[in-house]
Amino acid sequence: MKNIKIGMRLLLAFGIISSILLTIGLLSIYSINKLQVDLLDVGTTALPYTSSLGEIKSSLLTIGSVQRTMLIKDLPEEISNSLKDTLATARELYSKAFNEIDALALTKKDVEELEHLRALISDWRVSNDDFFS
């Protein structure tokens, strides 16, 4: 290295630094593009999916609350009718949330878990229908 002229050493150092900077720049561009794709996935799939699952959970909790309240003996008819309206609304909301989820592009695992959840809710609804009738 001592025998190489200073100009050649500077040129070699400049080349090495330039290649390092080029590599960093290319990795940055790749990372930004990947981040953009991931962000699009979050906005179009993950967030609506999570929001709809939250709506389903909230509706199911409402149904459970209605069922517990209906256990009260001698419940006034107006309250009973109000609870039945609340039940119908909760069922409508979770059905709507399932429809919103159906429109999303989900992974095979998510679809399987969703079908399992649907089956559990369907079984629960049968027992609820028996209770409310």
C-alpha positions as CSV (number, residue, x, y, z in Angstrom):
1,M,0.0,0.0,0.0
2,K,3.0,2.3,0.6
3,N,4.1,2.0,-3.0
4,I,0.8,3.2,-4.4
5,K,0.6,6.9,-5.3
6,I,-1.5,9.2,-3.1
7,G,-3.9,9.9,-6.0
8,M,-4.6,6.2,-6.5
9,R,-5.2,5.7,-2.8
10,L,-7.6,8.6,-2.8
11,L,-9.4,7.2,-5.8
12,L,-9.6,3.8,-4.2
13,A,-11.0,5.2,-0.9
14,F,-13.5,7.3,-2.9
15,G,-14.6,4.2,-4.8
16,I,-15.1,2.2,-1.6
17,I,-17.0,5.0,0.1
18,S,-19.1,5.5,-3.0
19,S,-20.0,1.8,-3.2
20,I,-20.9,1.7,0.5
21,L,-23.2,4.8,0.0
22,L,-24.8,3.2,-3.1
23,T,-25.5,0.0,-1.1
24,I,-27.0,2.0,1.8
25,G,-29.1,4.0,-0.7
26,L,-30.4,0.9,-2.5
27,L,-31.3,-0.8,0.8
28,S,-33.1,2.4,1.9
29,I,-35.2,2.4,-1.3
30,Y,-36.0,-1.3,-0.9
31,S,-37.0,-0.7,2.8
32,I,-39.2,2.2,1.9
33,N,-41.0,0.2,-0.8
34,K,-41.5,-2.7,1.6
35,L,-42.8,-0.3,4.2
36,Q,-45.2,1.1,1.8
37,V,-46.6,-2.3,0.9
38,D,-46.9,-3.3,4.5
39,L,-48.6,0.0,5.4
40,L,-51.1,-0.6,2.6
41,D,-51.8,-4.1,4.0
42,V,-52.4,-2.6,7.4
43,G,-54.8,0.0,6.1
44,T,-56.7,-2.3,3.7
45,T,-56.7,-5.6,5.6
46,A,-55.4,-5.7,9.2
47,L,-57.1,-2.6,10.5
48,P,-60.6,-3.4,9.1
49,Y,-60.2,-7.0,10.2
50,T,-59.3,-6.0,13.8
51,S,-62.0,-3.4,13.9
52,S,-64.6,-5.9,12.7
53,L,-63.5,-8.5,15.3
54,G,-63.8,-5.8,18.0
55,E,-67.3,-5.1,16.8
56,I,-68.2,-8.8,16.9
57,K,-66.7,-9.0,20.5
58,S,-68.7,-6.0,21.6
59,S,-71.9,-7.4,20.1
60,L,-71.4,-10.8,21.8
61,L,-70.8,-9.1,25.1
62,T,-74.0,-7.1,24.7
63,I,-75.9,-10.3,24.0
64,G,-74.5,-11.9,27.1
65,S,-75.5,-8.8,29.1
66,V,-79.0,-8.9,27.7
67,Q,-79.3,-12.6,28.6
68,R,-78.2,-12.0,32.2
69,T,-80.6,-9.1,32.5
70,M,-83.5,-11.2,31.1
71,L,-82.9,-13.6,34.1
72,I,-84.4,-11.1,36.4
73,K,-87.8,-12.3,37.5
74,D,-90.8,-10.0,37.0
75,L,-88.9,-7.8,34.5
76,P,-91.3,-5.0,33.2
77,E,-92.5,-5.6,29.7
78,E,-91.1,-2.3,28.4
79,I,-87.6,-3.3,29.6
80,S,-88.0,-6.8,28.2
81,N,-89.0,-5.3,24.8
82,S,-86.1,-2.9,24.9
83,L,-83.7,-5.8,25.7
84,K,-85.1,-7.7,22.7
85,D,-84.4,-4.7,20.5
86,T,-80.9,-4.5,21.9
87,L,-80.5,-8.2,21.1
88,A,-81.7,-7.8,17.5
89,T,-79.3,-4.8,17.1
90,A,-76.3,-6.7,18.5
91,R,-77.0,-9.7,16.2
92,E,-77.3,-7.3,13.2
93,L,-74.0,-5.6,14.1
94,Y,-72.1,-8.8,14.4
95,S,-73.6,-10.1,11.1
96,K,-72.6,-6.9,9.4
97,A,-69.0,-7.2,10.9
98,F,-68.8,-10.7,9.5
99,N,-69.9,-9.4,6.1
100,E,-67.2,-6.7,6.2
101,I,-64.6,-9.4,7.1
102,D,-65.7,-11.6,4.2
103,A,-64.8,-8.8,1.8
104,L,-61.2,-8.7,3.0
105,A,-58.3,-10.7,1.5
106,L,-57.4,-12.9,4.4
107,T,-54.8,-15.6,4.9
108,K,-55.8,-19.2,4.9
109,K,-55.2,-19.4,8.7
110,D,-57.4,-16.3,9.3
111,V,-60.2,-17.8,7.2
112,E,-60.0,-21.1,9.2
113,E,-60.1,-19.3,12.5
114,L,-63.0,-17.1,11.3
115,E,-65.0,-20.2,10.3
116,H,-64.3,-21.7,13.7
117,L,-65.5,-18.5,15.3
118,R,-68.6,-18.6,13.1
119,A,-69.4,-22.1,14.1
120,L,-69.1,-21.3,17.8
121,I,-71.3,-18.3,17.5
122,S,-73.8,-20.3,15.5
123,D,-74.0,-22.9,18.3
124,W,-74.2,-20.1,20.9
125,R,-77.0,-18.5,19.0
126,V,-79.0,-21.7,19.0
127,S,-78.8,-21.9,22.8
128,N,-79.6,-18.2,23.0
129,D,-82.7,-18.6,20.8
130,D,-83.9,-21.3,23.2
131,F,-83.3,-19.0,26.1
132,F,-85.0,-16.0,24.6
133,S,-88.1,-17.9,23.3
